[in-house]
Amino acid sequence: MGFGFLEFDSVETATNVCRDLQGTILDGHALILQLCHAKKDEVPKKVDNDKSSTKLLVKNVAFEATEKELRQLFSPFGQVPSISR
């Protein structure tokens, strides 16, 4: 099993993706989605109590899953500027 990071254009989009696609099956693996949080020494983009970032950690990714499959799964929520594996 592998993992990757996705970056979205807003915290709201990342939060919606995490909520709506939690447990989605891709290549026989149930994806585990987790919001990344700003490090203590980072300055948050928004000044509020929510330290969430626009990045999402995706766990339990099948090694056979391609970047194209990941983009197809997550792109209905908006542009996915960055995918790291």
Beta strands, then each sheet from edge to edge (+ up, - down):
strand 1: 2-7
strand 2: 25-26
strand 3: 29-30
strand 4: 32-37
strand 5: 52-61
strand 6: 82-84
sheet 1: 4+ 5- 1+ 6-
sheet 2: 2+ 3-
end
